[in-house]
Amino acid sequence: MIRTAMLALLLAALTTPALAAEKPKKAKKDAEKGFVPIFNGKNLDGWIGSVNGYAVENGAIVCIPNKGGNLYTKNEYGDFILRFEFKLTAGANNGLGIRTPPKGDAAYVGMELQVLDDTHPKYAKLKPYQYHGSIYGVVAAKRGHLKPVGQWNVQEVYAKGKHIKVTLNGTVIVDADLEEASKDGTIDGRKHPGLKREKGHIGFLGHGSRVEFRKIRLKPLSK
């Protein structure tokens, strides 16, 4: 009996670390269930628009300095969860377009979520709705959650009907109802017809700064 008990304890000691190691792997796998890549990591197949303003380097989409422009997915998306990583250079300025048509200013005909090194001194006097993660002209994001320039940031965008939520490096920086945010007019005082769109393209809206994007994947929440 003693030997049997000791053997059982020994087996438990050997298997417990292995089981513990499997739990984080399973949790990560479950968290990624339903997500599909919308960038193949090799080229810009499946993307339209300013394809000459971007390059693919080391598995990332890179906005080429002094070029950029609007690079869109070929497909359109309505309700979804989008996850990606991005890396900024000093003073970099880009944007994430969602539910956007391929023509026009994405911040108004669709929605633009700011992608910005808002720690740079040249951006010290921006409007609150112009800082990183903000729905441009509509909802201001919480600040102070970007990683230092040159490090990879992790961002998630949840878009379900009029509910838009942006999570940056594990912190929710925007959690907004578009109807509530615009019922008395938008905070920039301009018209944003794109807030009424139910679907559109996802895009990177480059302003000539080097910004890198990788691990871009999406989970559809609607057919």
SEMARNU-425104 format. One record per residue: residue number from 1; x, y, z of N, C-alpha, C, O in turn; residue in three letters. Coordinates in Angstrom, 1 decimal, padded with zeros to 4 digits. Each point is the difference from the previous one (the first is absolute). Example, Ala and Ser with C-alpha at 12.3 -4.5 7.8 and 13.67 -1.06 7.14 Angstrom:
BEGIN
   num      nxx      nyy      nzz     caxx     cayy     cazz      cxx      cyy      czz      oxx      oyy      ozz   residu
     1    013.2   -005.7    007.8   -000.9    001.2    000.0    000.9    001.2    000.0    001.0    000.0    000.7      ALA
     2   -001.4    001.1   -001.4    000.9    001.1    000.0   -000.8    001.1    000.8    000.5    001.1    000.1      SER
This chain:
BEGIN
   num      nxx      nyy      nzz     caxx     cayy     cazz      cxx      cyy      czz      oxx      oyy      ozz   residu
     1    000.8   -001.2    000.0   -000.8    001.2    000.0    000.9    001.3    000.0   -000.3    000.9   -000.7      MET
     2    001.3   -001.0    001.5    000.9    001.2    000.1    000.7    000.2   -001.3    000.1    001.2   -000.5      ILE
     3    000.4   -002.3   -000.2    000.7    000.2   -001.2   -001.0    000.5   -001.1    000.3    000.8   -000.8      ARG
     4   -001.5   -001.3    000.8   -001.1    000.4   -000.9   -000.3    001.5    000.1   -000.1    000.7   -000.9      THR
     5    000.0   -000.3    002.2   -000.3    001.4    000.3    001.2    000.9   -000.5   -000.2    001.1   -000.5      ALA
     6    001.4   -001.5    000.8    001.2    000.7   -000.4    000.1    000.1   -001.5    000.3    001.1   -000.6      MET
     7   -000.6   -002.2   -000.1    000.0    000.0   -001.5   -001.0    001.0   -000.5    000.2    000.7   -001.0      LEU
     8   -001.4   -000.7    001.6   -001.1    000.9   -000.4    000.4    001.5    000.1   -000.2    000.8   -000.9      ALA
     9    000.9   -000.5    002.1    000.5    001.3    000.2    001.0    000.4   -001.0    000.1    001.2   -000.5      LEU
    10    000.8   -002.1    000.2    001.1    000.3   -001.0   -000.6    000.2   -001.4    000.4    001.0   -000.7      LEU
    11   -001.4   -001.8    000.3   -000.6    000.2   -001.3   -000.7    001.4    000.0    000.0    000.7   -001.0      LEU
    12   -000.7   -000.4    002.1   -000.7    001.3    000.0    001.0    001.2   -000.1   -000.3    001.0   -000.7      ALA
    13    001.5   -001.2    001.4    001.0    001.1    000.0    000.5    000.2   -001.4    000.4    001.1   -000.5      ALA
    14   -000.3   -002.2   -000.3    000.6    000.0   -001.3   -001.0    000.6   -001.0    000.4    000.7   -001.0      LEU
    15   -001.7   -001.0    001.1   -001.0    000.4   -000.9   -000.5    001.3    000.2   -000.5    000.7   -000.9      THR
    16    000.4   -000.2    002.2   -000.5    001.3    000.3    000.6    001.2   -000.8   -000.7    000.8   -000.5      THR
    17    002.0   -000.7    000.4    000.6    001.1   -000.7   -000.3   -000.1   -001.5   -000.3    001.0   -000.6      PRO
    18    000.2   -002.2    000.1   -000.4   -000.1   -001.5   -001.4    000.5   -000.2   -000.3    000.6   -001.0      ALA
    19   -000.6   -001.0    001.9   -001.4    000.4   -000.1   -000.1    001.5    000.2   -000.8    000.7   -000.7      LEU
    20    001.6   -000.1    001.6    000.0    001.4    000.2    000.5    000.8   -001.2   -000.5    001.0   -000.3      ALA
    21    001.5   -001.6   -000.4    000.5    000.6   -001.2   -001.0    000.0   -001.1    000.0    000.8   -000.9      ALA
    22   -000.9   -001.9    000.8   -000.9   -000.1   -001.0   -001.2    001.0    000.1   -000.6    000.4   -001.0      GLU
    23    000.3    000.0    002.2   -001.1    000.9    000.2    000.1    001.4   -000.7   -000.9    000.4   -000.7      LYS
    24    002.1    000.3    000.8    000.2    001.2   -000.7   -000.1   -000.2   -001.5   -000.6    000.9   -000.7      PRO
    25    001.1   -002.0    000.2   -000.1   -000.3   -001.5   -001.4   -000.1   -000.4   -000.4    000.5   -001.0      LYS
    26   -000.4   -001.3    001.8   -001.4   -000.2   -000.3   -000.8    001.3    000.0   -000.8    000.3   -000.8      LYS
    27    001.1    000.5    001.9   -000.7    001.3    000.1    000.3    000.9   -001.2   -000.9    000.7   -000.5      ALA
    28    002.2   -000.7    000.1    000.3    000.9   -001.2   -000.6   -000.5   -001.2   -000.5    000.8   -000.9      LYS
    29    000.4   -002.2    000.7   -000.7   -000.5   -001.2   -001.4    000.3    000.0   -000.6    000.3   -001.0      LYS
    30   -000.1   -000.4    002.2   -001.4    000.3    000.1   -000.2    001.5   -000.3   -001.0    000.4   -000.6      ASP
    31    001.9    000.5    001.1   -000.2    001.4   -000.3    000.1    000.4   -001.4   -000.5    001.0   -000.5      ALA
    32    001.2   -001.9   -000.3    000.2    000.3   -001.5   -001.0   -000.8   -000.8    000.1    000.1   -001.3      GLU
    33   -001.0   -000.8    001.9   -001.0   -000.8   -000.7   -000.8    000.9   -000.9   -000.6    001.0    000.5      LYS
    34    000.4   -001.3   -001.8   -000.8    000.7   -000.9    000.7    001.1   -000.7   -000.6    000.6   -000.9      GLY
    35    001.8   -000.3    001.2    000.8    001.1   -000.6    000.6   -000.6   -001.3    000.6   -001.1    000.0      PHE
    36   -000.6    001.9   -001.0    000.7   -000.3   -001.3    000.9    001.1   -000.4   -000.3    001.2    000.2      VAL
    37    001.5   -001.5   -000.8    000.9    001.0   -000.4   -000.6    000.8   -001.2   -000.5   -000.6   -000.9      PRO
    38    000.7    001.9    000.9   -000.4    000.8   -001.2    001.2    000.5   -000.7   -000.1    000.8   -001.0      ILE
    39    001.3   -001.1    001.5    001.3    000.3   -000.6    000.8   -001.3    000.0    000.2   -000.6    001.1      PHE
    40    000.3    000.2   -002.3    000.7   -001.3    000.0    001.5    000.1    000.4    000.7   -001.1    000.1      ASN
    41   -000.2    002.3    000.3    001.4    000.1    000.5    001.0   -000.1   -001.1    001.2    000.1    000.3      GLY
    42   -001.6   -000.2   -001.6    001.0   -000.1   -001.1   -000.1    001.1   -001.0    001.0    000.5   -000.5      LYS
    43   -002.3   -000.1    000.2   -000.2    001.0   -001.1   -001.3    000.7    000.3   -000.7   -000.3    001.0      ASN
    44    000.3    001.2   -001.9   -001.2    000.7    000.2   -001.2   -000.5   -000.8   -000.9    000.7   -000.4      LEU
    45    000.9   -002.0    000.1   -001.1   -000.7   -000.6   -001.2    000.2    000.9    000.1   -000.2    001.2      ASP
    46   -001.2    000.6   -001.8   -001.2    000.2    000.9   -000.2    001.4    000.5   -000.9    000.3    000.7      GLY
    47    001.8    000.6   -001.2    000.0    001.4    000.4   -000.1    000.9   -001.2    000.5   -000.4   -001.1      TRP
    48   -001.2    001.5    001.2   -000.2    000.9   -001.1    000.4    001.4    000.4    000.2    000.3    001.2      ILE
    49   -000.2    000.6   -002.1    000.3    001.4    000.3    001.4    000.3   -000.2    000.6   -000.3   -001.1      GLY
    50    000.0    001.0    002.0    001.4    000.5   -000.1    001.0   -001.1    000.3    000.8    000.0    000.9      SER
    51   -000.8   -001.0   -001.8    000.9   -001.2    000.2    001.5    000.4   -000.2    000.9   -000.7    000.5      VAL
    52   -000.7    001.8   -001.3    001.4    000.4   -000.2    000.5    000.9    001.1    001.2    000.3    000.1      ASN
    53   -002.0    000.0    000.9    000.4    000.8    001.1    000.4   -000.8    001.2    000.4    000.5    001.1      GLY
    54   -000.5   -001.8   -001.3    000.3   -001.0    001.1    000.9   -001.1   -000.5    000.0   -000.3   -001.2      TYR
    55    000.7   -000.3    002.1    000.8   -001.2   -000.3   -000.2   -001.0    001.0   -000.6    000.2    001.1      ALA
    56    001.1   -001.4   -001.4   -000.1   -001.1    001.0    001.5   -000.4    000.4    000.8   -000.3   -000.8      VAL
    57   -000.6    000.4    002.1    001.4   -000.2    000.5   -000.1   -000.9    001.3   -000.8    000.3    000.9      GLU
    58    001.4   -001.4   -000.9    000.1   -000.9    001.2   -001.4   -000.3    000.5   -000.2    000.0    001.2      ASN
    59   -000.7   -000.3   -002.1   -001.4   -000.4    000.4   -000.9    001.2    000.5   -001.0   -000.3    000.6      GLY
    60    001.4    001.5   -000.9   -000.8    001.2    000.4   -000.3    000.8   -001.2    000.8    000.1   -001.0      ALA
    61   -001.9    000.6    001.0   -000.4    001.1   -001.0    000.7    001.2    000.5   -000.2    000.4    001.2      ILE
    62    001.0    000.3   -002.0    000.7    001.1    000.4   -000.4    001.2   -000.9    000.1    000.0   -001.2      VAL
    63   -000.5    001.1    001.9   -000.3    001.2   -000.7    001.4    000.7   -000.4    000.8    000.3    000.9      CYS
    64   -000.6   -000.1   -002.2    001.2    000.5   -000.5    000.1    001.5    000.3   -000.9    000.8   -000.4      ILE
    65    002.0   -000.3    001.0    000.1    001.4    000.3   -000.1    000.9   -001.3    000.5   -000.4   -001.0      PRO
    66   -001.3    001.5    001.2   -000.2    000.9   -001.1   -000.9   -000.5   -001.1   -000.2    000.6   -001.0      ASN
    67   -000.4   -001.8    001.3   -001.0   -000.6   -000.9   -001.3   -000.2    000.7   -000.8    000.9    000.3      LYS
    68    000.6   -002.2    000.0   -001.2   -000.3    000.8   -001.3    000.1   -000.8   -000.1   -000.6   -001.1      GLY
    69   -000.9    001.3    001.6   -001.3    000.0   -000.6   -000.9   -001.0    000.6    000.3   -000.5    001.1      GLY
    70   -001.5    000.3   -001.7   -001.0   -000.9    000.6    000.1   -001.4   -000.7   -000.2   -000.2   -001.2      ASN
    71    000.5   -000.8    002.1    000.1   -001.4   -000.5   -001.2   -000.7    000.7   -000.1   -000.1    001.2      LEU
    72   -000.7   -000.5   -002.1   -001.2   -000.6    000.5   -000.1   -001.5   -000.3    000.6   -000.5   -000.9      TYR
    73   -001.3   -000.2    001.8   -000.3   -001.4   -000.3   -001.0   -000.1   -001.2   -000.8    000.9   -000.2      THR
    74    001.0   -001.9   -000.6   -000.8   -000.2   -001.2   -001.5   -000.2    000.4   -000.9    000.4   -000.6      LYS
    75    000.8   -001.2    001.7   -001.3   -000.4    000.5   -000.6    001.1    001.0    000.8    000.8    000.5      ASN
    76   -002.1   -000.8   -000.4   -000.6    000.9    001.0   -000.5   -000.8    001.2   -000.2   -001.2   -000.1      GLU
    77    000.2    001.9    001.2   -000.4   -000.6    001.3   -001.0    000.9    000.7    000.1    001.2   -000.1      TYR
    78   -001.0   -001.8    000.8   -001.0    000.7    000.8    000.3    000.0    001.5    000.6    000.9    000.5      GLY
    79   -001.1   -002.0    000.1    000.3   -000.2    001.5    001.1   -001.0    000.1    000.0   -001.0   -000.6      ASP
    80    001.0    001.4    001.5    001.2   -000.9    000.0    000.8    000.4    001.3   -000.2    001.0    000.7      PHE
    81    001.2   -001.9   -000.4    001.0    000.3    000.9    001.3    000.0   -000.8    000.3   -001.0   -000.7      ILE
    82    000.5    002.0    000.7    001.3    000.1   -000.7    001.1    000.1    001.0    000.0    000.7    000.9      LEU
    83    001.0   -001.6   -001.1    001.2    000.1    000.8    001.2    000.1   -000.9    000.1   -000.5   -001.1      ARG
    84    000.9    001.3    001.6    001.2    000.2   -000.7    001.1    000.6    000.9   -000.3    000.4    001.1      PHE
    85    001.5   -000.4   -001.6    001.1    000.7    000.8    000.5    001.1   -000.9    000.0   -000.1   -001.3      GLU
    86    000.5    001.1    001.9    000.6    001.1   -000.8    001.2    000.6    000.8    000.1   -000.1    001.2      PHE
    87    000.8    000.7   -002.0    001.2    000.6    000.5    000.2    001.3   -000.6    000.0    000.2   -001.2      LYS
    88    000.2    000.8    002.1    000.1    001.4   -000.5    001.5    000.5    000.0    000.8   -000.6    000.7      LEU
    89   -000.6    001.6   -001.6    001.3    000.7    000.1   -000.3    001.4    000.6   -001.2    000.3    000.2      THR
    90    002.2    000.4    000.2   -000.2    001.3    000.6   -000.9    000.9   -000.8    000.4    000.3   -001.1      ALA
    91   -001.4    000.2    001.7   -000.9    001.0   -000.7   -000.9   -000.6   -001.0   -000.6    000.7   -000.8      GLY
    92    000.5   -002.1    000.7   -000.7   -000.6   -001.1   -001.5    000.3    000.1   -000.6    000.1    001.1      ALA
    93    000.0   -000.1   -002.3   -001.5    000.3   -000.1   -000.6   -000.9   -001.1    000.5    000.0   -001.1      ASN
    94   -001.5   -000.8    001.5   -000.7   -000.9   -000.9   -001.4    000.0    000.5   -000.4    000.7    000.9      ASN
    95   -000.4   -001.6   -001.4   -001.3   -000.2    000.5   -000.6   -001.4   -000.4    000.6   -000.6   -000.9      GLY
    96   -001.6    000.2    001.6   -000.7   -001.2   -000.3   -001.4    000.3   -000.5   -000.8    000.5    000.8      LEU
    97    000.5   -000.8   -002.0   -001.3    000.2   -000.6   -000.9   -001.2    000.3    000.5   -001.1   -000.3      GLY
    98   -001.7    001.3    000.7   -001.0   -001.1    000.1   -001.3    000.4   -000.6   -000.4    001.2    000.0      ILE
    99   -000.3   -002.2   -000.6   -001.3    000.2   -000.7    000.2    001.2   -001.0   -000.9    000.8   -000.1      ARG
   100    001.9   -000.8   -000.7    000.4    001.1   -000.8   -000.2   -000.3   -001.5    000.4   -001.1   -000.4      THR
   101   -000.9    002.0   -000.4    000.0   -000.2   -001.4    001.4    000.3   -000.6    000.8    000.6    000.7      PRO
   102   -000.5   -001.1   -001.9    001.4    000.2   -000.5    000.3    001.4   -000.4    001.2    000.3   -000.3      PRO
   103   -002.2    000.6    000.2    000.3    001.4   -000.5   -000.5    000.9    001.1   -000.9   -000.3    000.8      LYS
   104    001.6    001.5   -000.7   -000.4    001.0    000.9    000.8    000.0    001.3    000.9   -000.9    000.1      GLY
   105   -001.1    001.9    000.8    000.7    000.1    001.2   -000.5   -001.0    001.0   -001.2    000.1    000.5      ASP
   106    002.0   -001.1   -000.2   -000.5   -001.1    000.9   -000.6    000.4    001.3   -000.9   -000.6    000.6      ALA
   107    001.5    001.7   -000.1   -000.5    000.5    001.4   -001.4    000.5   -000.1   -000.6    000.1    001.1      ALA
   108    000.1    000.2   -002.2   -001.4    000.5   -000.1   -000.9   -000.9   -000.8   -001.2   -000.2    000.4      TYR
   109    001.6   -000.4   -001.5   -000.8   -000.9   -000.8   -000.1   -001.4    000.6   -000.8   -000.8   -000.3      VAL
   110    001.8    000.5    001.2    000.0   -001.2    000.8    000.3    000.4    001.4   -000.6    000.9    000.6      GLY
   111    001.5   -001.6    000.0    000.5    000.3    001.3    001.5   -000.1    000.0    000.6   -001.0   -000.5      MET
   112    000.1    001.9    001.2    001.5   -000.1    000.1    000.3   -000.1    001.5   -000.3    000.9    000.8      GLU
   113    001.0   -001.9   -000.4    000.6   -000.1    001.4    001.5    000.4   -000.1    000.7   -000.6   -000.8      LEU
   114   -000.4    001.6    001.5    001.4    000.5   -000.1    001.0   -001.0    000.4   -000.1   -000.8    000.9      GLN
   115    001.2    000.8   -001.7    001.2   -000.7    000.3    001.2    001.0    000.0    000.4    000.5   -001.0      VAL
   116    000.0   -000.2    002.2    000.8    001.2    000.1    001.0   -000.1    001.2   -000.3   -000.5    001.1      LEU
   117    001.6    001.0   -001.3    000.9    000.1    001.1   -000.4    001.3    000.7    000.7    001.1   -000.2      ASP
   118   -001.7   -001.1    001.1   -000.5    001.2    000.6    000.9    000.5    001.2   -000.4    000.9    000.7      ASP
   119    001.5   -001.6   -000.5    001.0    000.4    001.0    000.9    001.1   -000.6    000.8    000.6    000.7      THR
   120   -000.8   -000.5   -002.0    001.0    000.9   -000.7   -000.4    001.5    000.3   -001.2    000.4    000.0      HIS
   121    002.2    000.4    000.3   -000.3    001.4    000.3   -000.8    000.8   -001.0   -000.7    000.9    000.3      PRO
   122    000.8   -001.3   -001.6   -000.7    000.7   -001.1   -001.5   -000.2    000.1   -000.8    000.7   -000.6      LYS
   123    000.4   -001.7    001.4   -001.5   -000.2    000.2   -000.5    000.4    001.3   -001.1   -000.4    000.4      TYR
   124    001.9    001.3    000.3   -000.4    000.3    001.4   -001.3    000.8    000.0   -000.7    000.0    001.1      ALA
   125    000.3    000.7   -002.1   -001.2    000.8    000.0   -001.1   -000.4   -000.9   -000.8    000.7   -000.5      LYS
   126    000.7   -002.0    000.3   -001.1   -000.6   -000.8   -001.3    000.1    000.8    000.0    000.1    001.2      LEU
   127   -001.1   -000.3   -002.0   -001.3   -000.1    000.7   -000.1   -001.4    000.6    000.7   -000.9   -000.5      LYS
   128   -001.4    000.7    001.6   -000.1   -001.3    000.6   -000.4   -001.2   -000.9    000.5   -001.1    000.1      PRO
   129   -001.3    001.4   -001.1   -000.5   -001.0   -001.0    001.0   -000.3   -001.1   -000.3   -000.8   -000.9      TYR
   130    001.5    001.4    001.0    001.1   -000.3   -001.0    001.1   -000.9    000.5    000.9   -000.3   -000.8      GLN
   131   -001.0   -000.1    002.1    001.1   -000.8    000.5   -000.3   -001.5   -000.3   -001.1   -000.4   -000.4      TYR
   132    002.2   -000.4    000.7   -000.1   -001.4   -000.4   -001.2   -000.7    000.5   -000.4    000.1    001.1      HIS
   133   -000.2   -000.9   -002.0   -001.2   -000.8    000.3   -001.3    000.7   -000.1   -001.0   -000.7    000.0      GLY
   134    001.0    002.0   -000.1   -001.2    000.7    000.0   -000.8   -000.2   -001.3    000.6   -000.3   -001.1      SER
   135   -001.9    000.3    001.1   -000.8    000.0   -001.2    000.0    001.5   -000.5   -000.6    000.8    000.6      ILE
   136    001.4   -000.6   -001.6    000.3    001.4   -000.4   -001.2    000.9   -000.1   -000.9   -000.3   -000.8      TYR
   137    000.9    001.4    001.6   -001.1    000.9    000.0   -001.2   -000.3    000.7   -001.0    000.7    000.1      GLY
   138    001.0   -002.0    000.5   -001.3   -000.5    000.6    000.2   -000.4    001.5   -000.8    000.5    000.8      VAL
   139    001.8   -001.3   -000.6    000.2   -000.5    001.4    001.5    000.1    000.4    000.8   -000.4   -000.8      VAL
   140   -000.5    001.0    001.9    001.4    000.2    000.4    000.4   -001.3    000.8   -000.8   -000.5    000.8      ALA
   141    002.0    000.0   -001.0    000.5   -001.2    000.7    000.8    000.4    001.2    000.5    001.1    000.2      ALA
   142   -000.5   -002.0    000.8    000.9    000.2    001.1    001.4   -000.1   -000.4    000.4   -000.8   -000.9      LYS
   143    000.5    001.7    001.5    001.4    000.0   -000.4    000.9   -000.7    001.0   -000.4   -000.3    001.1      ARG
   144    001.6    000.1   -001.5    001.0   -000.5    000.9    000.2   -001.5    000.0    000.6   -000.5    000.9      GLY
   145   -001.1   -000.2   -002.0    000.1   -001.4    000.0    000.9   -000.6   -001.2    000.0   -001.2   -000.2      HIS
   146    000.6    002.1   -000.6    000.9   -000.4   -001.0    001.3   -000.4    000.6    000.4    000.5    001.0      LEU
   147    000.2   -001.5   -001.6    001.4   -000.4    000.4    001.0    000.9   -000.6   -000.4    000.8   -001.0      LYS
   148    001.6   -000.7    001.5    001.0    000.9   -000.6    000.2   -000.2   -001.5   -000.2   -001.1   -000.5      PRO
   149    000.5    002.2   -000.1    000.3   -000.1   -001.5    001.0   -001.1   -000.3    001.0   -000.1    000.7      VAL
   150   -001.3   -000.7   -001.7    000.9   -001.1   -000.4   -000.4   -001.3    000.6    000.6   -001.0   -000.4      GLY
   151   -001.6    001.0    001.3   -000.5   -001.3    000.5   -001.3   -000.3   -000.6   -000.8    000.8   -000.4      GLN
   152    000.5   -002.1    000.4   -001.3   -000.5   -000.6   -001.1    000.2    001.0    000.0   -000.3    001.1      TRP
   153   -001.1    001.0   -001.6   -001.2    000.1    000.7   -001.1   -001.0   -000.5    000.1   -000.4   -001.2      ASN
   154   -001.0    000.0    002.1   -001.0   -000.9   -000.4   -001.4    000.7    000.2   -000.3    000.6    001.0      VAL
   155   -000.5   -000.7   -002.1   -001.2    000.7    000.0   -001.2   -000.9   -000.5    000.2   -000.8   -000.9      GLN
   156   -001.3    001.0    001.5   -001.2   -000.7   -000.4   -001.2    001.0   -000.2   -000.1    001.0    000.8      GLU
   157   -000.6   -001.2   -001.9   -001.1    000.9   -000.3   -001.3   -000.9   -000.1   -000.1   -000.9   -000.8      VAL
   158   -000.9    001.2    001.7   -001.2   -000.7    000.0   -001.1    000.9   -000.6   -000.2    001.1    000.4      TYR
   159   -000.4   -001.5   -001.5   -001.0    000.8   -000.7   -001.3   -000.9   -000.2    000.0   -001.0   -000.7      ALA
   160   -001.0    001.4    001.5   -001.3   -000.8    000.0   -001.1    001.0   -000.1   -000.3    000.7    001.0      LYS
   161   -000.3   -000.5   -002.2   -001.0    001.0   -000.1    000.5    001.4    000.3    001.0    000.4   -000.6      GLY
   162   -001.6    000.3    001.5    000.5    001.4    000.4    001.0   -000.1    001.1    000.5    001.1    000.5      LYS
   163   -000.1   -002.2    000.0    000.9   -000.2    001.1    001.4   -000.2   -000.5    000.3   -000.9   -000.7      HIS
   164    000.6    001.9    001.0    001.4   -000.1   -000.4    000.9    000.0    001.3   -000.1    000.9    000.8      ILE
   165    000.9   -001.9   -000.7    000.9   -000.1    001.2    001.5   -000.2   -000.5    000.2   -000.9   -000.9      LYS
   166    000.7    001.7    001.4    001.4   -000.2   -000.4    000.8   -000.3    001.3   -000.1    000.7    001.0      VAL
   167    000.9   -001.8   -001.1    000.8   -000.4    001.1    001.4    000.0   -000.4    000.4   -000.6   -001.0      THR
   168    000.4    001.4    001.7    001.5    000.2   -000.3    000.8   -000.6    001.1    000.0    000.4    001.1      LEU
   169    000.8   -001.4   -001.5    001.0   -000.6    001.0   -000.8   -000.4    001.3    000.6    000.1    001.1      ASN
   170   -001.8   -000.6   -001.3   -000.7   -000.6    001.1   -000.9    001.0    000.8   -000.7   -000.4    000.9      GLY
   171    000.7    001.7   -001.4   -000.8    001.0    000.7   -001.1    000.5   -001.0    000.4    000.4   -001.1      THR
   172   -001.6   -000.3    001.5   -001.1    000.5   -000.8    000.2    001.6    000.0   -000.1    000.6    001.0      VAL
   173    000.3   -000.1   -002.2    000.2    001.5   -000.2   -001.2    000.6   -000.6   -000.1    001.3    000.0      ILE
   174   -000.7   -002.0   -000.7   -001.3    000.5   -000.6   -001.1   -001.0    000.3    000.3   -001.2   -000.3      VAL
   175   -001.4    001.6    000.8   -001.2   -000.9    000.1   -001.2    000.9   -000.3   -000.5    000.6    001.0      ASP
   176    000.1   -000.6   -002.2   -001.0    001.0   -000.4   -001.2   -000.5   -000.7    000.1   -001.0   -000.7      ALA
   177   -001.2    001.7    000.8   -001.2   -000.2   -000.8    000.0    001.1   -001.0   -000.1    001.2    000.4      ASP
   178    000.1   -001.5   -001.7    000.1    001.1   -001.0   -001.2    000.9    000.0    000.2    001.2   -000.2      LEU
   179   -001.3   -001.7    000.5   -001.3    000.8    000.0    000.1    001.0    001.1   -000.3    001.1   -000.1      GLU
   180    000.7   -001.6    001.3    000.1    000.8    001.2    001.1    001.1   -000.2   -000.2    001.1    000.4      GLU
   181    001.3   -001.5   -001.0    001.1    000.9   -000.2   -000.3    001.1   -001.0    000.6    001.1    000.0      ALA
   182   -001.6   -001.3   -000.9   -000.2    001.0   -001.1   -001.4    000.6    000.1   -000.4    000.7   -000.9      SER
   183   -000.4   -001.1    001.9   -001.4    000.5    000.1   -000.2    001.5    000.0   -001.0    000.5   -000.5      LYS
   184    002.0    000.2    001.1   -000.1    001.5    000.1    001.1    000.6   -001.0    000.4    001.1    000.2      ASP
   185    000.0   -001.9   -001.1    001.1    000.4   -000.9    001.3   -000.5    000.4    000.2   -000.2    001.2      GLY
   186    000.7    000.0   -002.1    001.3   -000.6    000.4    000.9    001.1    000.6   -000.3    001.2   -000.2      THR
   187    001.3   -001.6    000.9    000.8    001.0    000.8    000.9    000.8   -000.9    000.5    001.1    000.5      ILE
   188   -000.3   -001.5   -001.7    000.7    000.9   -000.9   -000.9    000.9   -000.8    000.5    000.9   -000.8      ASP
   189   -001.8   -001.0    001.0   -000.9    000.9   -000.7   -000.2   -000.3   -001.4   -000.6    000.9   -000.7      GLY
   190    001.0   -002.0    000.2   -000.1   -000.3   -001.5   -000.9   -001.2   -000.2   -000.4   -000.7    001.0      ARG
   191   -000.1    000.6   -002.2   -000.9   -001.1   -000.3    000.9   -001.3   -000.3    001.0    000.0   -000.6      LYS
   192   -001.6   -001.1    001.2    000.7   -001.3   -000.1   -001.0   -001.0   -000.5   -000.5   -000.9    000.7      HIS
   193    000.2    000.9   -002.0   -001.0   -000.9   -000.5    000.4   -001.5    000.1   -000.8   -000.9    000.0      PRO
   194    002.1    000.7    000.1    000.6   -001.3    000.1   -000.5   -000.8    001.3    000.1   -001.2    000.0      GLY
   195   -000.5    002.0    001.0   -000.5   -000.6    001.2   -001.2   -000.9   -000.2   -000.3   -000.9    000.8      LEU
   196   -000.4    001.1   -001.9   -001.2   -000.7   -000.3    000.2   -001.2   -000.8   -000.9   -000.8   -000.2      LYS
   197    002.2    000.6   -000.3    000.3   -001.1   -000.9   -000.1   -001.3    000.9    000.5   -000.1    001.1      ARG
   198   -001.0   -001.0   -001.8    000.0   -001.3    000.7    001.1   -000.9   -000.3    000.3   -000.9    000.6      GLU
   199    000.4    001.3   -001.7    001.2   -000.8   -000.4    000.9    000.8   -000.9   -000.4    001.1   -000.5      LYS
   200    001.6   -001.6    000.2    000.9    000.7   -000.8    001.4   -000.7    000.1    000.1   -001.1    000.6      GLY
   201    000.8    001.8   -001.2    001.4   -000.6    000.0    000.7    000.4    001.3   -000.3    000.9    000.7      HIS
   202    001.3   -001.7   -000.4    001.0    000.3    001.1    001.3    000.5   -000.7    000.4   -000.6   -001.0      ILE
   203    000.2    001.6    001.5    001.1    000.6   -000.6    001.0    000.6    000.9   -000.3    000.4    001.1      GLY
   204    001.5   -000.2   -001.6    001.1    000.8    000.6    000.1    001.3   -000.7    000.2    000.0   -001.3      PHE
   205   -000.2    001.1    002.0   -000.1    001.3   -000.6    001.2    000.8    000.3    000.1    000.7    000.9      LEU
   206    000.9   -001.0   -001.8    001.4    000.5    000.3    000.1    001.5   -000.4   -000.5    000.5   -001.0      GLY
   207    001.3    000.2    001.8    000.3    001.4   -000.3    001.5    000.2   -000.2    000.6    001.1    000.3      HIS
   208    000.1   -002.1   -000.9    001.4    000.2   -000.3    001.0   -000.4    001.1    001.2    000.2   -000.2      GLY
   209   -001.7   -000.7    001.3    000.9   -000.4    001.1    000.2   -001.6   -000.1   -001.0   -000.7   -000.4      SER
   210    002.1    000.3    000.9    000.2   -001.5    000.0   -000.7   -000.6    001.2    000.2    000.4    001.2      ARG
   211   -001.2   -001.2   -001.4   -000.7   -000.8    001.0   -000.1   -001.4   -000.5   -000.3   -000.2   -001.2      VAL
   212    000.5   -000.8    002.1   -000.1   -001.4   -000.4   -001.2   -000.6    000.7   -000.4    000.3    001.1      GLU
   213   -000.3   -001.2   -001.9   -001.1   -000.8    000.5    000.2   -001.5   -000.3    000.4   -000.4   -001.1      PHE
   214   -000.7   -000.4    002.1    000.1   -001.4   -000.2   -001.0   -000.8    000.8   -000.8    000.6    000.8      ARG
   215    000.7   -001.9   -001.1   -000.9   -000.9    000.7   -001.4    000.5    000.0   -000.7    000.1    001.0      LYS
   216    000.3    000.3   -002.2   -001.3    000.6   -000.3   -001.1   -001.1   -000.2    000.1   -000.7   -001.0      ILE
   217   -001.0    000.6    001.9   -001.0   -001.1   -000.2   -001.4    000.5    000.5    000.0    001.0    000.8      ARG
   218   -001.0   -001.6   -001.2   -001.4    000.5    000.2   -000.9   -001.2    000.3    000.1   -001.0   -000.6      LEU
   219   -001.0    001.3    001.5   -001.1   -000.9    000.3   -001.3    000.6   -000.4   -000.5    001.0    000.7      LYS
   220   -000.2   -001.5   -001.7   -001.3    000.6   -000.4   -001.0   -000.3    001.1   -000.1   -001.0    000.6      PRO
   221   -000.7    002.1   -000.4   -001.2   -000.2    001.0   -001.3    000.1   -000.8   -001.1   -000.1    000.7      LEU
   222    001.2    000.2   -002.0   -001.3    000.0   -000.8    000.3   -000.8   -001.3    001.2   -000.1   -000.4      SER
   223   -002.2   -000.3   -000.3    000.2   -000.7   -001.2    000.5    000.9   -001.1    000.2   -000.4   -001.1      LYS
